[in-house]
Amino acid sequence: MAVEAVLFDQSTLLSPKDHTVWPGVLEMLADLKAMGLRWVATSNEPSSTIGPRLQRAGLTPDALMTRSETGDRKPSPKFCNLAAQQLGLKNNQLVYVGDDDRNDAIAAIAARVLYFNARWAHPAAPPYGFDLAAPASVPAFLRLFLRRQPRWHLQLDEKDGDGNPVSTKALLSARREWNAEITNAIKGVLKRGGQNRIGPVRVDDLLLFHLLTTIYLGGLHEDVDWWTVYPSSTAGKVNDILVRFSDQYSKLFRDRFLPDLLVRHTNAETSHKVRAQGRDPGFINQANTLHLNPAHRGNIRKKHVLVLDDFTTDGYSLEAARLLLLRGGARAVTGIGIGAHYSSLKIQTPAPGLMWDPWSARQFDAKDFRSRRVDCQVDQQALKDFESLIDEMRKWKSAPKGLTPPAP
């Protein structure tokens, strides 16, 4: 699955003052055509007005999506939904480029279509979407992140001993044997909160763009209701980068972010330190130090919760989150780690008859859970694709924030 078409609000193509083409738009559209992408002009005005206006400017869209076609006005999601139908595409094969957070952004979000801010048409920073600095940034971003097949390095879709689904994914490998430079840079960002760079590339921006577009292209966002971040081993702490990511981008899919859904009530042993001592931290290390926040008791019932973590080794953290959320009434849980150390994970199943309140602290014993190691589906091409992405980004003069393309 890859993006195949771009929707543009007419004001991102033509200046509202005199309806002349914004500088760089003709080149952008030619680049999109060369990539095999179609484009759609959208407007709350009728097609009888917009069609001739675009024609006079020398612009020929593959389709018009106006109030004439939709019978409605933005922010109706019909502009995206009908465009997808007309082009024979799914919604996550579209992106929307707009300049109005009250109409364009909400129309895209309501249809769960990835939204971009055209900063050349509206310089002020709006609250939603990716910022694109210039028209040339549109094909540049698409070429890097959205004209590809979504790949997870590691996936596990299984059932535990009670028949409950286990869905765990990891974006990349965390092992230095794969690529020491990349893994060290990612660990420096996620574990120490630095602003590591690989050449000119700021790793946190690149990593999170890659994560979000992988979620989008794979359609995972379509079924998720809530996003949350797995807490750090120290009580009261969370990964600030993953919190920023979840808070900003869950909104693009009409989802909500619950930063405090999982509560670390007591410090857990730090996994990497325990393993450095030659010990296995064990699942109980997570189960005995975690519970759900009772303030959200009514929020997660029959909902699909996406849990983000930085790294997974045996899967203890994401399994602790899964069991708590299912016990708390969630319909489904998907766990995502940025990096995975192993190619197998341990699935946990409560012992027969074990009952507990997931909303309060509880001390378990090792006999309370049965553990089973399961091999995951591993895609090495996901790592090669990310290395290729890094190589492309080395050609840029600056990090992808703002997405100013490299000089010719």
C-alpha positions as CSV (number, residue, x, y, z in Angstrom):
1,M,0.0,0.0,0.0
2,A,1.4,3.4,-1.0
3,V,-0.1,6.9,-1.5
4,E,-1.4,7.3,-5.0
5,A,-3.1,10.7,-5.0
6,V,-2.9,14.1,-3.4
7,L,-5.9,16.4,-2.6
8,F,-5.1,20.1,-2.7
9,D,-7.3,22.9,-1.4
10,Q,-7.4,25.4,-4.2
11,S,-5.8,28.1,-2.1
12,T,-2.6,26.0,-1.8
13,L,-2.4,26.1,-5.6
14,L,-3.6,29.6,-6.4
15,S,-3.2,32.8,-4.4
16,P,-6.5,33.9,-3.0
17,K,-5.7,37.5,-3.9
18,D,-5.4,37.3,-7.6
19,H,-5.7,33.5,-8.4
20,T,-2.2,33.3,-9.8
21,V,-0.2,30.1,-9.3
22,W,1.9,30.1,-6.2
23,P,5.7,29.9,-7.0
24,G,6.8,26.3,-7.2
25,V,3.4,24.8,-7.7
26,L,3.8,24.0,-11.4
27,E,7.1,22.2,-10.7
28,M,5.5,20.4,-7.8
29,L,2.6,19.1,-9.9
30,A,5.0,18.0,-12.7
31,D,7.1,16.1,-10.1
32,L,4.0,14.4,-8.8
33,K,2.9,13.4,-12.3
34,A,6.4,12.0,-13.0
35,M,6.0,9.9,-9.8
36,G,2.8,8.5,-11.2
37,L,0.6,10.3,-8.7
38,R,-2.8,11.9,-9.4
39,W,-4.0,15.1,-7.9
40,V,-7.4,16.5,-7.0
41,A,-8.4,20.2,-6.5
42,T,-10.9,20.8,-3.7
43,S,-13.0,23.8,-2.8
44,N,-16.2,24.9,-1.1
45,E,-17.0,26.9,-4.3
46,P,-18.8,25.1,-7.1
47,S,-17.0,23.3,-9.9
48,S,-18.4,25.8,-12.4
49,T,-16.2,28.4,-10.7
50,I,-13.1,26.3,-9.8
51,G,-12.8,24.4,-13.1
52,P,-12.4,27.5,-15.3
53,R,-10.2,29.2,-12.8
54,L,-7.7,26.3,-12.7
55,Q,-7.8,26.1,-16.5
56,R,-6.9,29.8,-16.9
57,A,-4.0,29.1,-14.6
58,G,-2.8,26.2,-16.7
59,L,-3.7,23.6,-14.1
60,T,-5.4,20.4,-15.1
61,P,-6.4,18.2,-12.1
62,D,-7.3,14.6,-12.4
63,A,-10.5,15.3,-10.6
64,L,-12.4,18.1,-8.9
65,M,-14.0,17.7,-5.5
66,T,-16.1,20.8,-4.7
67,R,-19.5,21.4,-3.2
68,S,-21.0,20.5,-6.6
69,E,-19.7,16.9,-6.3
70,T,-20.2,16.4,-2.6
71,G,-23.4,18.3,-2.0
72,D,-21.7,19.6,1.2
73,R,-19.1,22.0,2.4
74,K,-15.8,21.4,4.2
75,P,-15.1,20.3,6.9
76,S,-17.2,17.4,5.6
77,P,-15.2,14.2,5.2
78,K,-17.1,13.6,1.9
79,F,-14.3,15.6,0.1
80,C,-11.8,12.8,0.9
81,N,-14.2,9.8,0.9
82,L,-15.7,10.6,-2.5
83,A,-12.3,11.4,-4.0
84,A,-11.1,8.0,-2.9
85,Q,-14.1,6.3,-4.4
86,Q,-13.8,8.2,-7.6
87,L,-10.1,7.4,-8.0
88,G,-10.7,3.7,-7.0
89,L,-8.4,4.1,-3.9
90,K,-8.6,3.6,-0.2
91,N,-8.5,6.6,2.1
92,N,-4.9,5.8,3.3
93,Q,-3.8,6.0,-0.3
94,L,-4.6,9.7,-0.2
95,V,-2.9,12.7,1.5
96,Y,-4.5,16.1,1.9
97,V,-2.6,19.5,1.5
98,G,-4.5,22.4,2.9
99,D,-4.0,25.8,4.7
100,D,-7.1,26.0,6.9
101,D,-7.2,24.2,10.2
102,R,-11.0,24.8,10.6
103,N,-12.0,23.3,7.2
104,D,-9.2,21.5,5.4
105,A,-7.6,19.9,8.5
106,I,-10.9,18.8,10.0
107,A,-12.1,17.4,6.6
108,A,-9.0,15.2,6.4
109,I,-9.0,14.2,10.0
110,A,-12.7,13.2,9.9
111,A,-11.8,10.9,6.9
112,R,-8.6,9.6,8.6
113,V,-6.6,11.0,5.7
114,L,-3.0,12.2,6.5
115,Y,-3.0,16.0,6.5
116,F,-0.3,18.5,5.6
117,N,0.0,22.2,6.2
118,A,0.9,24.3,3.2
119,R,3.1,26.9,4.9
120,W,3.7,28.7,1.6
121,A,0.0,29.6,1.5
122,H,-0.5,30.1,5.3
123,P,2.7,31.0,7.1
124,A,1.1,30.8,10.6
125,A,1.6,27.5,12.4
126,P,-1.7,25.7,12.7
127,P,-2.4,23.0,15.4
128,Y,-2.7,20.0,13.1
129,G,-0.7,18.2,10.5
130,F,2.8,18.0,9.1
131,D,4.3,21.4,8.1
132,L,5.6,21.6,4.6
133,A,7.7,24.6,3.9
134,A,7.3,24.9,0.1
135,P,5.5,23.2,-2.8
136,A,8.7,21.1,-3.6
137,S,8.3,19.6,-0.1
138,V,5.2,17.7,-1.1
139,P,6.8,15.3,-3.6
140,A,10.0,15.2,-1.4
141,F,8.0,13.9,1.6
142,L,6.0,11.5,-0.5
143,R,9.0,10.1,-2.2
144,L,10.8,9.5,1.2
145,F,8.0,8.3,3.4
146,L,4.8,7.5,1.5
147,R,5.7,6.0,-1.9
148,R,6.7,2.7,-0.3
149,Q,5.2,-0.5,1.1
150,P,4.8,-0.4,4.9
151,R,7.1,-2.8,6.6
152,W,7.5,-3.8,10.3
153,H,10.8,-5.5,11.1
154,L,9.1,-7.7,13.6
155,Q,5.4,-8.8,13.9
156,L,3.7,-11.2,16.2
157,D,0.0,-12.0,15.7
158,E,-0.9,-14.9,18.0
159,K,-3.2,-15.9,20.8
160,D,-2.3,-16.4,24.5
161,G,-3.4,-19.5,26.4
162,D,-6.8,-18.1,27.0
163,G,-7.4,-17.4,23.3
164,N,-7.0,-13.6,23.6
165,P,-5.2,-12.0,20.7
166,V,-1.6,-10.8,21.0
167,S,-0.6,-8.2,18.4
168,T,3.0,-6.8,18.8
169,K,5.1,-5.0,16.2
170,A,8.6,-3.5,16.2
171,L,9.7,-0.9,13.6
172,L,13.4,-1.7,13.6
173,S,16.1,-3.9,15.1
174,A,17.8,-2.6,18.3
175,R,20.8,-4.9,17.7
176,R,24.1,-3.2,16.9
177,E,24.9,-6.1,14.6
178,W,22.4,-4.7,12.2
179,N,23.8,-1.1,12.0
180,A,25.8,0.2,14.9
181,E,25.6,3.9,13.8
182,I,21.8,3.8,13.4
183,T,21.0,1.8,16.6
184,N,23.4,3.9,18.7
185,A,21.7,7.1,17.4
186,I,18.2,5.8,18.1
187,K,19.1,4.7,21.6
188,G,20.7,8.0,22.3
189,V,17.5,9.8,21.3
190,L,15.0,7.5,23.0
191,K,16.9,6.5,26.1
192,R,18.7,9.8,26.8
193,G,16.5,12.3,25.1
194,G,19.3,13.8,22.9
195,Q,19.0,15.3,19.5
196,N,21.3,12.8,17.8
197,R,22.0,13.2,14.1
198,I,23.2,10.9,11.4
199,G,24.9,13.3,9.1
200,P,22.5,16.2,8.7
201,V,19.5,14.2,9.9
202,R,17.8,14.8,13.2
203,V,17.0,11.2,14.3
204,D,13.9,11.9,16.4
205,D,12.1,13.7,13.5
206,L,13.1,11.0,11.0
207,L,12.2,8.1,13.2
208,L,8.8,9.5,14.1
209,F,7.9,10.4,10.5
210,H,8.8,6.8,9.6
211,L,6.8,5.4,12.4
212,L,3.7,7.4,11.7
213,T,3.7,6.8,7.9
214,T,4.2,3.0,8.5
215,I,1.1,3.1,10.8
216,Y,-0.8,5.1,8.1
217,L,0.2,3.0,5.1
218,G,-0.6,-0.2,6.9
219,G,-4.1,1.0,7.9
220,L,-3.5,0.4,11.6
221,H,-4.8,3.9,12.4
222,E,-8.3,3.0,11.0
223,D,-9.3,0.8,13.9
224,V,-7.4,2.4,16.9
225,D,-9.3,4.5,19.4
226,W,-6.8,5.4,22.0
227,W,-3.0,5.9,22.0
228,T,-0.8,5.6,25.1
229,V,2.9,5.3,26.0
230,Y,4.4,2.6,28.2
231,P,5.9,4.3,31.3
232,S,9.6,4.3,32.2
233,S,10.9,2.1,34.9
234,T,11.0,5.0,37.2
235,A,7.6,5.9,38.7
236,G,6.1,9.0,37.3
237,K,8.3,9.2,34.2
238,V,7.5,8.5,30.5
239,N,9.4,8.8,27.3
240,D,9.0,12.4,26.3
241,I,9.7,11.8,22.6
242,L,7.0,9.1,22.4
243,V,4.6,11.3,24.3
244,R,5.2,14.2,21.9
245,F,4.7,11.9,19.0
246,S,1.4,10.4,20.3
247,D,0.0,13.7,21.5
248,Q,0.6,15.4,18.1
249,Y,-0.2,12.7,15.7
250,S,-3.1,10.7,17.3
251,K,-5.2,13.8,16.6
252,L,-4.6,13.4,12.9
253,F,-6.7,10.2,12.9
254,R,-9.5,11.4,15.2
255,D,-8.0,9.4,18.0
256,R,-7.2,10.5,21.5
257,F,-4.0,10.2,23.6
258,L,-4.1,9.1,27.2
259,P,-0.6,9.8,28.5
260,D,-1.4,8.5,32.0
261,L,-3.4,5.4,31.2
262,L,-0.7,3.1,32.5
263,V,0.6,4.0,35.9
264,R,4.0,3.0,37.3
265,H,3.2,3.0,41.0
266,T,6.5,1.6,42.1
267,N,10.0,1.7,40.5
268,A,10.7,-1.3,38.4
269,E,14.1,-2.8,38.0
270,T,15.8,-1.3,34.9
271,S,15.8,-4.1,32.4
272,H,19.2,-3.3,30.7
273,K,21.0,-3.1,34.0
274,V,19.5,-6.4,35.2
275,R,20.5,-8.1,32.0
276,A,24.0,-6.6,32.2
277,Q,24.2,-8.5,35.5
278,G,23.3,-11.7,33.7
279,R,19.8,-11.9,35.2
280,D,16.4,-12.0,33.4
281,P,14.2,-9.1,34.7
282,G,11.2,-11.3,34.3
283,F,7.6,-10.5,33.6
284,I,6.7,-10.1,37.3
285,N,9.0,-7.1,37.4
286,Q,6.5,-5.3,35.2
287,A,3.3,-6.8,36.5
288,N,4.0,-5.9,40.2
289,T,4.8,-2.3,39.4
290,L,2.0,-1.3,37.1
291,H,-1.7,-0.7,37.0
292,L,-4.3,1.1,35.0
293,N,-5.3,4.7,36.0
294,P,-8.8,4.4,37.5
295,A,-9.6,7.9,36.1
296,H,-10.0,6.2,32.7
297,R,-12.1,3.3,33.9
298,G,-14.9,4.2,31.6
299,N,-12.8,5.3,28.6
300,I,-11.3,2.1,27.3
301,R,-14.2,-0.3,27.5
302,K,-14.6,-2.0,24.1
303,K,-11.9,0.2,22.6
304,H,-8.8,-0.6,20.7
305,V,-5.7,0.8,22.5
306,L,-2.3,1.4,20.8
307,V,0.6,1.1,23.2
308,L,4.0,2.6,22.2
309,D,7.3,1.6,23.9
310,D,10.9,2.4,23.0
311,F,12.5,-1.1,22.9
312,T,11.3,-4.6,23.4
313,T,13.5,-7.6,24.3
314,D,11.3,-10.4,25.6
315,G,8.1,-8.4,25.3
316,Y,7.5,-8.2,29.1
317,S,6.4,-4.5,29.0
318,L,3.9,-4.8,26.1
319,E,2.5,-8.0,27.5
320,A,1.9,-6.3,30.9
321,A,0.1,-3.5,29.2
322,R,-1.9,-6.0,27.0
323,L,-3.1,-8.1,30.0
324,L,-4.0,-5.0,32.1
325,L,-6.0,-3.4,29.3
326,L,-7.9,-6.5,28.3
327,R,-8.7,-7.1,31.9
328,G,-9.9,-3.5,32.1
329,G,-12.3,-4.1,29.2
330,A,-10.4,-3.1,26.1
331,R,-11.6,-4.7,22.9
332,A,-8.1,-5.0,21.4
333,V,-4.5,-4.0,22.2
334,T,-1.7,-3.4,19.8
335,G,1.8,-3.0,21.1
336,I,4.5,-1.2,19.1
337,G,8.2,-1.0,20.0
338,I,10.6,1.2,18.1
339,G,13.3,-1.4,18.3
340,A,13.4,-5.1,19.0
341,H,16.4,-7.0,20.4
342,Y,15.2,-10.5,19.7
343,S,13.3,-12.2,16.9
344,S,11.0,-13.9,19.4
345,L,8.8,-12.8,22.3
346,K,7.3,-14.3,25.4
347,I,3.5,-14.5,25.6
348,Q,2.0,-14.4,29.1
349,T,-1.2,-16.2,30.1
350,P,-2.7,-15.8,33.6
351,A,-2.9,-19.0,35.6
352,P,-6.4,-20.6,35.6
353,G,-8.7,-18.9,38.0
354,L,-6.4,-15.9,38.6
355,M,-8.5,-12.8,39.2
356,W,-7.2,-9.3,39.9
357,D,-8.3,-5.7,39.7
358,P,-6.3,-4.0,36.9
359,W,-7.0,-0.5,38.4
360,S,-5.0,-1.0,41.6
361,A,-1.6,-2.3,42.6
362,R,-1.2,-6.0,43.1
363,Q,1.7,-8.3,44.0
364,F,1.9,-11.4,41.8
365,D,4.0,-14.5,42.1
366,A,5.8,-16.2,39.3
367,K,3.3,-19.1,39.4
368,D,0.5,-16.6,38.5
369,F,1.5,-16.5,34.8
370,R,2.5,-19.1,32.3
371,S,5.1,-18.0,29.8
372,R,5.6,-19.2,26.2
373,R,8.2,-18.0,23.8
374,V,7.0,-17.6,20.2
375,D,9.0,-16.8,17.1
376,C,8.0,-13.6,15.3
377,Q,7.6,-12.9,11.7
378,V,10.8,-11.0,10.8
379,D,11.2,-8.8,7.7
380,Q,14.8,-7.8,7.0
381,Q,13.7,-5.7,4.1
382,A,12.3,-3.2,6.7
383,L,15.9,-2.6,7.9
384,K,17.2,-2.2,4.3
385,D,14.5,0.3,3.6
386,F,15.3,2.4,6.6
387,E,19.0,2.4,5.7
388,S,18.0,3.6,2.2
389,L,15.9,6.3,3.8
390,I,19.0,7.4,5.8
391,D,21.1,7.5,2.7
392,E,18.5,9.7,1.0
393,M,18.3,12.0,3.9
394,R,22.1,12.4,3.9
395,K,21.6,14.3,0.7
396,W,19.6,17.0,2.5
397,K,21.2,20.1,3.8
398,S,19.1,20.0,7.0
399,A,16.9,17.8,9.1
400,P,13.4,17.0,7.8
401,K,11.6,19.4,10.0
402,G,10.1,21.9,7.6
403,L,11.2,19.6,4.7
404,T,13.2,22.1,2.7
405,P,14.5,20.0,-0.2
406,P,18.2,19.9,-1.0
407,A,19.7,22.3,-3.5
408,P,19.9,20.9,-7.1
